[in-house]
Amino acid sequence: MKKIIVKYLKNNRAFTLIEMIIVLLVISVLLVVSLPNISSQSSSINAKGCQAFQHIIVFISNMTF
């Protein structure tokens, strides 16, 4: 069993530095593209969250009274 594990570990290649840099670059580009859109929509997100909270409070108050 130990020989199988050692053989498997020797055959597996890890990520190279170039591959890791490319992955980080792609993630950073996605963040740069998505963050301005999310920040511009924050007021509408907050408004919808407040409306949902109000609906929950009304629903709970109707259940108990």
Summary of the structure (lengths in Angstrom):
residues: 65
radius of gyration: 25.2
end to end distance: 66.5
largest distance: 69.7
contacts: 109
relative contact order: 0.05
helix: 88%
strand: 0%
